[in-house]
Amino acid sequence: MSSCKEGEENQLKCLWVQGPIIVGAGPSGLAVSACLKNNGVPSVILERSDCIASLWQQRSYNRLKLHLPKQFCELPLLGFPENFPMYPTKHQFISYMESYAVHFSIEPRFKQVVQSAEFDHISGFWRVQTQDTEYISRWLIVATGENAEPVIPEIPGIEKFDGPVVHTSGYKSGLEFSNKRVLVVGCGNSGMEVSLDLCRHHASPHMVVRNTVHILPREMFGFSTFGIAMALLKWLPLRLVDKFLLLVATFTLGNTDKLGLRRPKTGPIELKNATGKTPVLDVGALSQIKSGKIKVMEGVREITRNGAKFLDGQEREFDSIILATGYKSNVPCWLKGSDFFTETGMPKTPFPNSWKGEKGLYTVGFTRRGLLGIASDAVKIARDLSDQWTTIKDCKNTCNSHIILQI
Ligand SMILES: Cc1cc2nc3c(=O)[nH]c(=O)nc-3n(C[C@H](O)[C@H](O)[C@H](O)COP(=O)(O)OP(=O)(O)OC[C@H]3O[C@@H](n4cnc5c(N)ncnc54)[C@H](O)[C@@H]3O)c2cc1C
């Protein structure tokens, strides 16, 4: 990377970047950087926070474990340590990613908030601006994730509530909610796990279930449900696999509709592929719902100063509210002049072709397939880019191009 000039108007430093600029130092950014390095292509990672994997280090709860078995969550080229359990804890996963970064000598530039990135048609380069620097490269890799910003829904009256209102990205443990009445809004994996954590800390969680939800046991017949589904999908049509999963789920968990957890009409995998909505893999919350320790509530009509009124007419008092309302991509806020992404910040081209845009634009980690999707994107991008890198290097040797010599 070499400096070109000091901008006079806005005092931005300007840096030519060797190889691609990667935005985001989560698992996606690390994986693609490692794969590139393995193919001899250097890169620069820009990360807004002060550490790698900030979602895991700074915005997740203490009891979080990988939802999927470890074999589906490894990054390319370096597996988990042998002694890791089937479902590594978040601390184990963080230590794995730290070792991964050290192993591949990946050193992101921290506290670099990408504010805009735009392709300059005149020069043929991407111009990526952070708060203090402009980075210029032939390639841009978007690795800011599907979970870049918390979704905060508009709930009538929430501004009147007297107690704390926290998104799950700010929730660490149920300890601080001991003996408190807590309204948990949302019933995805996070809502279920936070409610379970609250129970274990003697709080009284009420979980709002507004939409339909698929709950599956995390394991079936001693094997991971996800693993079984992946294996069956190799041989059977998707709808048949969904039918099988639902049959076993009903057999082992009972009829969840009776608990106020209505199942969608579309099967779990079909729904995931169509909308990205992940089925809940139960790790114990369901038994707490059955025993009445976690109360399931219908949608909220209104939040009051000290509680909530529900759609079914009930009214309850609460000390705190936790919003388990998910996350969204932030790409539309900073990627300018590209129509590769939708308004919600997801690639318009569906999986498996979502990793490559035009003019040197790439994306990793936008497949709605978690860490497995990341690994697949990273390998494809590195292969594609290393071909271009080799061509450019050959050209550099023969043409002695000035700009290429700079990078
Ligand atoms: C609670 C929870 C549990 C999960 N469990 C699993 C699981 O068990 N298995 C699984 O496969 N998946 C799981 N996931 C999905 C998980 O998000 C991904 O697998 C993984 O973290 C995504 O990695 P990523 O690098 O794409 O995104 P992230 O981990 O979100 O990393 C993106 C990085 O980009 C940075 N960034 C964002 N915007 C900017 C900007 N403008 N400028 C500079 N930097 C920026 C962020 O700070 C962040 O560090 C889970 C997600 C959550 C929320």
The ligand as a MOL file (V3000), in Angstrom:
LIG
                    3D

  0  0  0     0  0            999 V3000
M  V30 BEGIN CTAB
M  V30 COUNTS 53 58 0 0 0
M  V30 BEGIN ATOM
M  V30 1 C -26.4040 -14.3010 17.7520 0
M  V30 2 C -25.9120 -14.8980 16.4600 0
M  V30 3 C -25.5280 -16.2360 16.3950 0
M  V30 4 C -25.0800 -16.8030 15.2100 0
M  V30 5 N -24.7140 -18.1200 15.1620 0
M  V30 6 C -24.2900 -18.6760 14.0000 0
M  V30 7 C -23.8830 -20.0580 13.9140 0
M  V30 8 O -23.9120 -20.7750 14.8830 0
M  V30 9 N -23.4810 -20.5520 12.7210 0
M  V30 10 C -23.4330 -19.7570 11.6150 0
M  V30 11 O -23.0480 -20.2610 10.5480 0
M  V30 12 N -23.8090 -18.4590 11.6640 0
M  V30 13 C -24.2300 -17.9020 12.8150 0
M  V30 14 N -24.6270 -16.5830 12.8650 0
M  V30 15 C -24.6110 -15.7970 11.6600 0
M  V30 16 C -23.3470 -14.9590 11.7720 0
M  V30 17 O -23.6740 -13.6070 11.7370 0
M  V30 18 C -22.3810 -15.2390 10.7150 0
M  V30 19 O -22.1500 -16.5820 10.5940 0
M  V30 20 C -21.0690 -14.4670 10.8400 0
M  V30 21 O -20.7900 -13.7330 12.0040 0
M  V30 22 C -21.1600 -13.4870 9.7240 0
M  V30 23 O -19.8720 -13.0400 9.4930 0
M  V30 24 P -19.6450 -11.7560 8.6080 0
M  V30 25 O -18.1870 -11.5130 8.6410 0
M  V30 26 O -20.3220 -11.9140 7.2920 0
M  V30 27 O -20.4370 -10.6090 9.3750 0
M  V30 28 P -20.1050 -10.0000 10.8010 0
M  V30 29 O -19.6780 -11.0350 11.7520 0
M  V30 30 O -21.2870 -9.1670 11.1480 0
M  V30 31 O -18.8370 -9.0480 10.5090 0
M  V30 32 C -18.9470 -7.8790 9.7090 0
M  V30 33 C -17.9040 -6.8760 10.1590 0
M  V30 34 O -18.0410 -5.7160 9.3310 0
M  V30 35 C -17.8590 -4.5640 10.1360 0
M  V30 36 N -18.4980 -3.4270 9.4750 0
M  V30 37 C -19.8240 -3.2320 9.2410 0
M  V30 38 N -20.0310 -2.0650 8.6130 0
M  V30 39 C -18.8170 -1.4970 8.4400 0
M  V30 40 C -18.3730 -0.2750 7.8350 0
M  V30 41 N -19.2400 0.5720 7.2730 0
M  V30 42 N -17.0460 0.0000 7.8370 0
M  V30 43 C -16.1360 -0.8630 8.3740 0
M  V30 44 N -16.5040 -2.0380 8.9610 0
M  V30 45 C -17.8330 -2.3510 8.9790 0
M  V30 46 C -18.5110 -4.9340 11.4590 0
M  V30 47 O -18.0210 -4.1350 12.5120 0
M  V30 48 C -18.1290 -6.4060 11.5940 0
M  V30 49 O -16.9370 -6.5750 12.3400 0
M  V30 50 C -25.0430 -16.0020 14.0450 0
M  V30 51 C -25.4330 -14.6610 14.1120 0
M  V30 52 C -25.8640 -14.0970 15.3110 0
M  V30 53 C -26.2920 -12.6440 15.3420 0
M  V30 END ATOM
M  V30 BEGIN BOND
M  V30 1 1 1 2
M  V30 2 1 2 3
M  V30 3 2 2 52
M  V30 4 2 3 4
M  V30 5 1 4 5
M  V30 6 1 4 50
M  V30 7 2 5 6
M  V30 8 1 6 7
M  V30 9 1 6 13
M  V30 10 2 7 8
M  V30 11 1 7 9
M  V30 12 1 9 10
M  V30 13 2 10 11
M  V30 14 1 10 12
M  V30 15 2 12 13
M  V30 16 1 13 14
M  V30 17 1 14 15
M  V30 18 1 14 50
M  V30 19 1 15 16
M  V30 20 1 16 17
M  V30 21 1 16 18
M  V30 22 1 18 19
M  V30 23 1 18 20
M  V30 24 1 20 21
M  V30 25 1 20 22
M  V30 26 1 22 23
M  V30 27 1 23 24
M  V30 28 2 24 25
M  V30 29 1 24 26
M  V30 30 1 24 27
M  V30 31 1 27 28
M  V30 32 2 28 29
M  V30 33 1 28 30
M  V30 34 1 28 31
M  V30 35 1 31 32
M  V30 36 1 32 33
M  V30 37 1 33 34
M  V30 38 1 33 48
M  V30 39 1 34 35
M  V30 40 1 35 36
M  V30 41 1 35 46
M  V30 42 1 36 37
M  V30 43 1 36 45
M  V30 44 2 37 38
M  V30 45 1 38 39
M  V30 46 1 39 40
M  V30 47 2 39 45
M  V30 48 1 40 41
M  V30 49 2 40 42
M  V30 50 1 42 43
M  V30 51 2 43 44
M  V30 52 1 44 45
M  V30 53 1 46 47
M  V30 54 1 46 48
M  V30 55 1 48 49
M  V30 56 2 50 51
M  V30 57 1 51 52
M  V30 58 1 52 53
M  V30 END BOND
M  V30 END CTAB
M  END
